[in-house]
Amino acid sequence: MSLFIYNSLGRTKEKFEPLHPGIVSMYVCGPTVYGHAHLGHAKSYVSFDVVVRWLRQSGYRVKYVQNITDVGHLTDDADEGEDKIMKQAHLEKTDPMEIAQFYTRSFYEDMDWLGVMRANIAPAATAHIPEQIDLVERLVKSGHAYEVNGNVYFSVKSFDGYGKLSGRTDQDALQSGIRVGIRSDKRESSDFALWKKADEGHLMKWNSPWSIGYPGWHLECSAMSMKYLGETIDIHGGGMENKFPHHDCEIAQSEAATGKPYVRFWMHNNMVTINGIKMGKSLKNSINLKDLFRETDPLVIRFFILQSHYRSQLDYSETAIKASASGLEKLRETRRRLREQKDGSGVFDCEPFARRFTEAMDDDFNTPVAIAVLFELSKAINAALDHNEGMSRQSREGVETFLDQAGRETLGILNQEEQNGNREKKDCVKKLGEVMLILLELRAEAKKNKDFILSDKIRNLLLDVGIEIKDTKEGAIWSDKSGG
């Protein structure tokens, strides 16, 4: 059997073979760390976590890079507006690096709860400014970029393939540029920023040959992926909303600089909706993972996500979550029953289920079908255990091995820790959230009464045990730094 992946570039499923036999280079766009992770982040990173898991179980050595965007991502996702992290720093009355560090820790806490494995390398944009400047210099030297008043722009007209991923042309980019009010010092409104001159008072800035400034958002992924994975990589993942302009710009600047194909397989996960409505911060219906985890087992959320294909929309509702909780519990109960069953004499053949599971995963990582196979297996296991002959030790061990491989190693939904306290751990998280609400309310009351000594004491005592409080425009928020 062969693995087939839907390639967004060719808009079709293609047989996957890595550039270098046995080794897969994979880059996934990481979070912009200016707020807590939400359900959309979970959809993306759980999906790509399963991709990495399956590639490794298929025998590949996967070098997985997932970046942290801590500079350059502006509020309009193009070349104008305020840096998202700097804007949050102003709201919280602190500096951008503290914001980035705080929310990076928060992101990893949430991913750990979801069972998302860490990438091999997690480079931050601010730690790779020299590599980004070097890439801009190459583009300027080759005539693909130009400098105006300390700003450097990529000339879209200099690259014939612009828009080949999203299907949008430079004229589409031009109209997009006009809508968001692109700066007039560009030669064409469709050109995009590689380096921006910092205004007076801009907190995040570095020296460069053109000005004291900061890199454009699109630049970091090209510079860091090429540094760690080479000029051509096997797989690049991200959300569908990143096709244009982010990934189109990545392709243009990378291929213009190297003259080589940038990415062989582009993978894009679809969005999350809430009761049929697109989820987004602007619509004020974004679901914070920390809030969600206080009410729901994180592995139920993971299971819920994987019941939808990564290229399909995921619609969140309380009904859907309850159904996922019930479904996952059925699989867990089957595994518990299997382990507790005494040896019998019945023979159970697990191979047909294992074959169908593999076929599903090899078909563009079709997790909904793979999970359906596990439910069919669960039904068959319970029927075998109900039979007078039961199941022989050899058969039982074979089934347990497959369930462990499919449910824990591949899908990450039947993790071992669930057997020895995951429920209790979830209850502790819920109780911690309730306690923190009380403490934050007491602290807010102390501040209102101008009892800043008590207010600071509450904050400092919590920090001593690994809980950090941040004061924002919307109120105080907290994050568990202890990893507990």
C-alpha positions as a printed NumPy array, in Angstrom:
array([[  0.   ,   0.   ,   0.   ],
       [  1.103,   3.575,  -0.672],
       [  0.371,   6.845,   1.086],
       [ -1.598,   9.421,  -0.881],
       [ -1.801,  13.062,   0.223],
       [ -4.078,  15.785,  -1.117],
       [ -1.687,  18.395,  -2.487],
       [ -3.25 ,  21.865,  -2.348],
       [ -0.852,  22.99 ,  -5.069],
       [ -2.146,  20.502,  -7.646],
       [ -5.62 ,  20.253,  -6.043],
       [ -5.528,  16.45 ,  -6.195],
       [ -4.353,  13.442,  -4.232],
       [ -0.831,  12.427,  -5.107],
       [  1.288,   9.449,  -4.147],
       [  3.722,  10.569,  -1.489],
       [  7.396,   9.871,  -1.864],
       [  9.899,  12.047,   0.019],
       [ 12.675,  13.919,  -1.73 ],
       [ 15.243,  11.879,   0.196],
       [ 14.328,   8.192,   0.683],
       [ 13.232,   7.395,   4.21 ],
       [ 13.373,  11.015,   5.436],
       [ 10.494,  13.498,   5.486],
       [ 11.028,  17.234,   5.949],
       [  7.897,  18.928,   7.279],
       [  7.133,  22.527,   8.239],
       [  3.861,  23.734,   9.784],
       [  2.986,  27.369,  10.423],
       [  2.901,  27.864,  14.187],
       [  0.856,  30.289,  16.294],
       [  1.205,  34.045,  16.559],
       [  1.608,  34.258,  20.316],
       [ -0.497,  37.217,  21.457],
       [ -3.374,  35.354,  23.093],
       [ -4.407,  31.993,  24.512],
       [ -4.913,  29.117,  22.076],
       [ -8.451,  28.473,  20.84 ],
       [-10.309,  25.595,  19.218],
       [ -9.066,  26.594,  15.761],
       [ -5.495,  26.083,  16.932],
       [ -6.464,  22.694,  18.325],
       [ -7.982,  21.641,  14.986],
       [ -4.798,  22.538,  13.14 ],
       [ -2.159,  21.14 ,  15.464],
       [ -4.012,  17.945,  16.38 ],
       [ -4.482,  17.28 ,  12.652],
       [ -0.809,  17.75 ,  11.825],
       [  0.2  ,  15.829,  14.942],
       [ -1.567,  12.774,  13.493],
       [  0.146,  13.35 ,  10.146],
       [  3.549,  13.252,  11.83 ],
       [  2.602,  10.206,  13.911],
       [  1.44 ,   8.237,  10.869],
       [  4.485,   9.138,   8.804],
       [  6.743,   7.895,  11.595],
       [  4.744,   4.703,  12.008],
       [  5.02 ,   4.187,   8.253],
       [  8.777,   3.967,   8.71 ],
       [  9.856,   7.507,   7.87 ],
       [ 12.237,   9.622,   9.878],
       [ 10.353,  12.919,  10.154],
       [ 12.14 ,  16.197,  10.799],
       [  9.289,  18.4  ,  11.949],
       [  9.62 ,  22.172,  12.287],
       [  6.849,  24.38 ,  13.702],
       [  7.627,  28.064,  14.164],
       [  6.579,  30.602,  16.762],
       [  5.584,  33.964,  15.284],
       [  6.624,  36.624,  17.792],
       [  7.119,  39.614,  15.481],
       [  5.89 ,  41.026,  12.169],
       [  2.32 ,  39.686,  12.032],
       [  0.284,  42.852,  11.571],
       [ -3.363,  43.295,  12.493],
       [ -4.631,  43.322,   8.885],
       [ -2.567,  40.213,   7.927],
       [ -0.931,  42.286,   5.172],
       [  1.539,  45.211,   5.32 ],
       [ -0.339,  47.743,   7.409],
       [ -1.7  ,  47.981,  10.906],
       [ -0.084,  47.375,  14.282],
       [  2.012,  44.354,  15.188],
       [ -0.397,  41.963,  16.941],
       [  2.03 ,  41.216,  19.755],
       [  2.95 ,  44.862,  20.276],
       [ -0.746,  45.789,  20.344],
       [ -1.339,  43.204,  23.067],
       [  1.691,  44.512,  24.962],
       [  0.127,  47.987,  24.973],
       [ -3.164,  46.553,  26.25 ],
       [ -1.432,  44.646,  29.038],
       [  1.001,  47.503,  29.771],
       [  4.133,  45.401,  29.354],
       [  6.737,  44.701,  26.662],
       [  6.257,  42.488,  23.576],
       [  8.761,  39.806,  24.575],
       [  6.928,  39.177,  27.843],
       [  3.701,  38.809,  25.878],
       [  5.334,  36.372,  23.462],
       [  6.886,  34.284,  26.228],
       [  3.706,  34.206,  28.309],
       [  1.466,  33.062,  25.47 ],
       [  4.059,  30.649,  24.078],
       [  4.06 ,  28.852,  27.424],
       [  0.271,  28.938,  27.432],
       [  0.164,  27.438,  23.921],
       [  2.396,  24.511,  24.831],
       [  0.406,  23.831,  27.999],
       [ -2.738,  23.458,  25.93 ],
       [ -1.051,  21.32 ,  23.279],
       [  0.321,  19.031,  26.009],
       [ -3.205,  18.523,  27.331],
       [ -4.333,  17.587,  23.818],
       [ -1.534,  15.056,  23.474],
       [  0.146,  17.004,  20.655],
       [  3.799,  15.984,  20.402],
       [  6.396,  18.75 ,  20.268],
       [  8.071,  19.502,  16.947],
       [ 11.739,  18.596,  16.538],
       [ 12.525,  22.288,  16.175],
       [ 10.379,  25.254,  17.258],
       [ 12.192,  28.359,  15.978],
       [ 11.031,  31.833,  16.951],
       [ 11.03 ,  34.633,  14.382],
       [ 12.879,  37.044,  16.687],
       [ 15.711,  34.519,  17.067],
       [ 16.272,  34.379,  13.295],
       [ 16.538,  38.013,  12.24 ],
       [ 19.998,  37.527,  10.587],
       [ 18.641,  34.71 ,   8.408],
       [ 15.705,  36.868,   7.363],
       [ 17.946,  39.831,   6.529],
       [ 20.175,  37.518,   4.485],
       [ 17.182,  36.31 ,   2.467],
       [ 16.089,  39.89 ,   1.775],
       [ 19.612,  40.768,   0.613],
       [ 19.53 ,  37.864,  -1.847],
       [ 16.198,  39.033,  -3.255],
       [ 17.351,  42.639,  -3.591],
       [ 20.557,  41.536,  -5.316],
       [ 18.653,  39.348,  -7.795],
       [ 16.216,  42.15 ,  -8.661],
       [ 13.143,  40.54 ,  -7.095],
       [ 13.003,  43.127,  -4.299],
       [ 13.584,  46.849,  -3.974],
       [ 14.091,  49.39 ,  -1.204],
       [ 12.096,  52.587,  -0.732],
       [ 12.553,  54.906,   2.253],
       [ 13.959,  52.124,   4.415],
       [ 11.238,  49.633,   3.476],
       [ 11.961,  46.629,   1.255],
       [  9.253,  45.114,  -0.932],
       [  9.024,  42.007,  -3.077],
       [  8.089,  42.78 ,  -6.667],
       [  5.206,  40.428,  -7.468],
       [  5.555,  41.095, -11.203],
       [  9.116,  39.751, -11.081],
       [  7.838,  36.261, -10.237],
       [  5.655,  34.584, -12.862],
       [  4.226,  31.943, -10.528],
       [  2.697,  34.273,  -7.953],
       [ -0.675,  32.973,  -6.781],
       [ -0.26 ,  29.423,  -8.094],
       [ -1.228,  27.949,  -4.724],
       [ -4.368,  29.973,  -3.972],
       [ -5.295,  30.551,  -7.614],
       [ -5.297,  34.318,  -7.065],
       [ -3.441,  36.545,  -9.488],
       [ -1.337,  39.639,  -8.923],
       [ -4.43 ,  41.652,  -9.884],
       [ -6.322,  39.979,  -7.029],
       [ -3.441,  40.902,  -4.758],
       [ -3.58 ,  44.422,  -6.16 ],
       [ -7.258,  44.763,  -5.248],
       [ -6.594,  43.273,  -1.817],
       [ -3.828,  45.807,  -1.35 ],
       [ -6.106,  48.674,  -2.306],
       [ -8.786,  47.489,   0.15 ],
       [ -6.42 ,  47.482,   3.117],
       [ -4.702,  50.702,   2.161],
       [ -1.221,  49.557,   1.203],
       [  1.53 ,  52.182,   1.484],
       [  2.022,  54.447,  -1.518],
       [  5.8  ,  53.933,  -1.663],
       [  5.346,  50.531,  -3.299],
       [  5.813,  50.285,  -7.036],
       [  2.65 ,  48.174,  -7.219],
       [ -0.013,  47.745,  -4.561],
       [  0.281,  43.958,  -4.994],
       [  3.927,  43.999,  -3.801],
       [  4.447,  42.788,  -0.25 ],
       [  6.799,  43.863,   2.514],
       [  9.981,  41.955,   3.295],
       [ 11.36 ,  44.56 ,   5.692],
       [  9.552,  47.445,   7.374],
       [ 11.141,  50.603,   8.699],
       [ 10.129,  51.043,  12.326],
       [  8.241,  54.169,  13.316],
       [  9.423,  56.138,  16.307],
       [  8.282,  54.353,  19.443],
       [  8.063,  50.945,  17.764],
       [  9.335,  48.511,  20.388],
       [ 10.382,  45.59 ,  18.182],
       [ 13.166,  46.646,  15.819],
       [ 16.594,  45.599,  14.603],
       [ 19.441,  47.044,  12.54 ],
       [ 19.508,  46.152,   8.857],
       [ 21.219,  47.452,   5.679],
       [ 18.077,  49.442,   4.847],
       [ 16.782,  50.794,   8.159],
       [ 16.148,  50.074,  11.794],
       [ 13.037,  48.004,  11.475],
       [ 11.492,  44.552,  11.538],
       [ 10.769,  41.709,   9.087],
       [  7.531,  41.194,   7.22 ],
       [  5.301,  38.368,   8.423],
       [  5.781,  36.153,   5.359],
       [  9.573,  36.239,   5.531],
       [ 10.139,  34.178,   8.674],
       [  8.73 ,  30.874,   7.422],
       [ 10.868,  30.895,   4.271],
       [ 14.038,  31.783,   6.159],
       [ 13.549,  29.272,   8.963],
       [ 12.295,  26.374,   6.851],
       [ 15.252,  26.7  ,   4.493],
       [ 17.678,  26.973,   7.418],
       [ 16.51 ,  23.759,   9.076],
       [ 15.01 ,  21.72 ,   6.226],
       [ 16.735,  22.87 ,   3.049],
       [ 15.68 ,  24.854,  -0.002],
       [ 13.047,  22.279,  -1.024],
       [ 10.908,  20.604,   1.632],
       [  8.501,  17.689,   1.409],
       [  5.447,  18.96 ,   3.306],
       [  4.307,  22.424,   4.366],
       [  1.137,  22.661,   6.445],
       [ -1.132,  25.415,   7.677],
       [ -4.693,  26.687,   7.751],
       [ -6.665,  27.29 ,   4.553],
       [ -6.847,  30.975,   5.463],
       [ -3.063,  31.141,   5.03 ],
       [ -3.057,  30.177,   1.352],
       [ -3.39 ,  33.852,   0.42 ],
       [ -1.456,  35.911,   1.022],
       [  0.911,  34.135,   3.416],
       [  1.754,  30.943,   1.544],
       [  1.625,  32.548,  -1.901],
       [  4.187,  35.06 ,  -0.658],
       [  6.322,  32.321,   0.88 ],
       [  6.461,  30.517,  -2.464],
       [  7.307,  33.669,  -4.391],
       [ 10.163,  34.851,  -2.169],
       [ 11.607,  31.358,  -1.648],
       [ 11.59 ,  30.237,  -5.272],
       [ 12.784,  33.64 ,  -6.483],
       [ 15.753,  33.361,  -4.122],
       [ 16.734,  29.752,  -4.887],
       [ 15.391,  28.996,  -8.344],
       [ 14.12 ,  25.679,  -6.923],
       [ 10.646,  24.36 ,  -5.966],
       [  9.954,  25.449,  -2.4  ],
       [  7.421,  22.821,  -1.263],
       [  6.504,  19.486,  -2.838],
       [  3.255,  18.863,  -0.912],
       [  1.086,  21.654,   0.506],
       [ -1.435,  20.565,   3.155],
       [ -4.175,  22.85 ,   4.488],
       [ -6.631,  22.175,   7.293],
       [-10.119,  23.649,   7.248],
       [-11.7  ,  26.017,   9.749],
       [-13.86 ,  25.589,  12.844],
       [-17.453,  26.812,  12.987],
       [-19.636,  27.326,  16.063],
       [-23.172,  26.051,  15.506],
       [-22.632,  26.632,  11.793],
       [-21.104,  30.122,  12.153],
       [-17.431,  30.793,  11.399],
       [-15.382,  31.073,  14.565],
       [-13.341,  34.231,  15.025],
       [-12.216,  36.75 ,  17.615],
       [-13.904,  39.565,  15.704],
       [-17.24 ,  37.724,  16.015],
       [-16.574,  37.168,  19.732],
       [-17.349,  33.448,  19.442],
       [-13.798,  32.129,  19.755],
       [-13.53 ,  29.231,  22.22 ],
       [-10.547,  29.439,  24.545],
       [ -9.021,  25.995,  25.114],
       [ -8.29 ,  26.653,  28.772],
       [-11.959,  27.4  ,  29.373],
       [-12.974,  24.343,  27.365],
       [-10.644,  22.033,  29.281],
       [-12.19 ,  23.042,  32.606],
       [-15.427,  21.437,  31.479],
       [-14.3  ,  18.758,  29.021],
       [-11.627,  16.068,  28.976],
       [ -8.951,  17.317,  26.511],
       [ -8.825,  13.867,  24.907],
       [-12.537,  14.19 ,  24.15 ],
       [-11.708,  17.403,  22.288],
       [ -8.956,  15.579,  20.403],
       [-11.363,  12.752,  19.567],
       [-13.999,  15.28 ,  18.448],
       [-11.483,  16.945,  16.107],
       [-10.35 ,  13.66 ,  14.555],
       [-13.919,  12.576,  13.807],
       [-13.777,  15.234,  11.091],
       [-11.288,  15.052,   8.217],
       [ -8.592,  17.714,   8.426],
       [ -9.777,  19.216,   5.106],
       [-13.404,  19.396,   6.285],
       [-15.003,  22.097,   8.406],
       [-15.405,  21.198,  12.056],
       [-18.644,  22.404,  13.624],
       [-18.575,  22.79 ,  17.396],
       [-21.674,  22.392,  19.528],
       [-22.378,  21.058,  23.001],
       [-24.339,  18.209,  21.426],
       [-21.351,  17.202,  19.291],
       [-19.002,  17.282,  22.296],
       [-21.367,  15.113,  24.36 ],
       [-21.569,  12.619,  21.49 ],
       [-17.779,  12.541,  21.261],
       [-17.464,  11.974,  25.006],
       [-19.901,   9.068,  24.775],
       [-18.125,   7.572,  21.763],
       [-14.67 ,   7.787,  23.287],
       [-15.935,   6.226,  26.516],
       [-17.24 ,   3.235,  24.532],
       [-13.764,   2.655,  23.078],
       [-12.165,   3.06 ,  26.498],
       [-14.652,   0.647,  28.058],
       [-13.928,  -1.943,  25.386],
       [-10.216,  -1.705,  26.098],
       [-10.772,  -1.963,  29.85 ],
       [-13.012,  -4.988,  29.379],
       [-10.461,  -6.613,  27.098],
       [ -7.714,  -6.22 ,  29.684],
       [ -9.862,  -7.557,  32.514],
       [-11.189, -10.573,  30.598],
       [ -9.919, -14.015,  31.577],
       [ -8.326, -16.155,  28.89 ],
       [-10.713, -18.225,  26.811],
       [-10.38 , -20.44 ,  23.758],
       [-12.015, -18.331,  21.045],
       [ -9.939, -17.126,  18.086],
       [-10.268, -13.486,  16.975],
       [ -8.717, -12.246,  13.733],
       [ -7.722,  -8.569,  14.025],
       [ -5.969,  -8.395,  10.645],
       [ -8.972,  -7.228,   8.538],
       [ -9.511,  -4.286,  10.901],
       [ -5.808,  -3.405,  10.896],
       [ -5.753,  -3.49 ,   7.092],
       [ -8.765,  -1.19 ,   6.787],
       [ -7.327,   1.178,   9.396],
       [ -4.099,   1.409,   7.407],
       [ -6.006,   1.974,   4.162],
       [ -7.9  ,   4.854,   5.78 ],
       [ -4.753,   6.521,   7.1  ],
       [ -2.947,   6.053,   3.786],
       [ -5.865,   7.782,   2.061],
       [ -4.91 ,  11.351,   2.968],
       [ -4.971,  10.653,   6.728],
       [ -8.689,   9.859,   6.786],
       [ -9.19 ,   9.815,  10.552],
       [-13.034,   9.675,  10.465],
       [-12.882,   6.365,   8.576],
       [-10.063,   5.118,  10.813],
       [-12.186,   5.852,  13.902],
       [-15.181,   4.134,  12.302],
       [-12.995,   1.025,  11.918],
       [-12.182,   1.183,  15.638],
       [-15.897,   1.307,  16.494],
       [-16.54 ,  -1.736,  14.304],
       [-13.631,  -3.474,  16.005],
       [-15.042,  -2.541,  19.413],
       [-18.402,  -4.077,  18.525],
       [-16.719,  -7.269,  17.294],
       [-14.526,  -7.489,  20.428],
       [-17.519,  -7.186,  22.755],
       [-19.373,  -9.863,  20.785],
       [-16.367, -12.197,  21.064],
       [-16.005, -11.564,  24.79 ],
       [-19.738, -12.21 ,  25.308],
       [-19.411, -15.612,  23.638],
       [-19.066, -18.626,  25.904],
       [-15.601, -19.405,  24.567],
       [-14.358, -15.86 ,  25.204],
       [-11.061, -14.912,  23.56 ],
       [ -7.767, -16.772,  23.695],
       [ -4.748, -15.108,  25.273],
       [ -2.974, -14.929,  21.924],
       [ -5.976, -13.304,  20.246],
       [ -6.444, -10.888,  23.12 ],
       [ -2.804,  -9.809,  23.066],
       [ -3.009,  -9.288,  19.292],
       [ -6.07 ,  -7.06 ,  19.652],
       [ -4.507,  -5.104,  22.526],
       [ -1.387,  -4.508,  20.444],
       [ -3.427,  -3.159,  17.544],
       [ -5.593,  -0.962,  19.794],
       [ -2.434,   0.411,  21.381],
       [ -0.888,   1.169,  18.   ],
       [ -4.031,   2.616,  16.398],
       [ -5.728,   4.289,  19.343],
       [ -2.712,   5.54 ,  21.29 ],
       [  0.278,   5.851,  18.947],
       [ -1.546,   6.942,  15.779],
       [ -4.662,   8.817,  16.891],
       [ -3.567,   9.658,  20.443],
       [ -7.05 ,   9.098,  21.873],
       [ -6.481,   5.971,  23.983],
       [ -3.482,   7.2  ,  25.917],
       [ -2.122,   5.122,  28.746],
       [ -2.444,   7.957,  31.25 ],
       [ -6.225,   7.778,  30.917],
       [ -6.022,   4.423,  32.707],
       [ -4.231,   5.821,  35.748],
       [ -5.725,   9.137,  36.577],
       [ -6.571,  11.304,  33.575],
       [-10.096,  11.814,  34.901],
       [ -8.769,  12.858,  38.277],
       [ -6.325,  15.191,  36.545],
       [ -9.152,  16.774,  34.583],
       [-11.142,  17.264,  37.802],
       [ -8.117,  18.981,  39.344],
       [ -7.943,  21.367,  36.377],
       [-11.621,  22.201,  36.786],
       [-11.207,  22.823,  40.515],
       [ -8.109,  24.953,  39.895],
       [-10.13 ,  27.087,  37.489],
       [-12.852,  27.566,  40.101],
       [-10.299,  28.507,  42.779],
       [ -8.595,  30.951,  40.416],
       [-11.895,  32.694,  39.686],
       [-12.292,  33.261,  43.438],
       [ -8.726,  34.553,  43.835],
       [ -9.008,  36.86 ,  40.818],
       [-12.261,  38.246,  42.203],
       [-10.624,  38.888,  45.593],
       [ -7.652,  40.545,  43.893],
       [ -9.96 ,  42.727,  41.767],
       [-11.807,  43.792,  44.92 ],
       [ -8.492,  44.634,  46.613],
       [ -7.44 ,  46.786,  43.653],
       [-10.824,  48.512,  43.63 ],
       [-10.293,  49.387,  47.308],
       [ -6.762,  50.567,  46.446],
       [ -5.283,  47.825,  48.63 ],
       [ -2.361,  47.294,  46.264],
       [ -0.282,  45.541,  48.923],
       [ -2.846,  42.73 ,  49.115],
       [ -3.311,  42.731,  45.334],
       [  0.424,  42.329,  44.729],
       [  0.689,  39.722,  47.472],
       [ -1.933,  37.516,  45.802],
       [ -0.154,  37.836,  42.449],
       [  3.307,  37.116,  43.89 ],
       [  2.201,  34.146,  45.999],
       [  0.561,  32.597,  42.942],
       [  3.697,  33.212,  40.886],
       [  5.716,  31.36 ,  43.531],
       [  3.701,  28.209,  42.827],
       [  3.891,  28.605,  39.06 ],
       [  0.698,  30.527,  38.257],
       [  1.175,  33.814,  36.415],
       [ -1.421,  36.593,  36.367],
       [ -1.59 ,  39.193,  33.594],
       [ -3.733,  42.336,  33.797],
       [ -5.379,  43.136,  30.465],
       [ -7.894,  45.671,  29.24 ],
       [-10.574,  42.985,  29.467],
       [ -9.546,  41.952,  33.002],
       [ -7.034,  39.641,  34.659],
       [ -6.057,  36.349,  33.019],
       [ -3.927,  33.533,  34.386],
       [ -1.669,  30.792,  33.101],
       [ -0.194,  27.713,  34.79 ],
       [  3.588,  27.788,  34.226],
       [  4.294,  24.777,  36.437],
       [  3.257,  22.209,  33.853],
       [  1.187,  20.472,  36.521]])
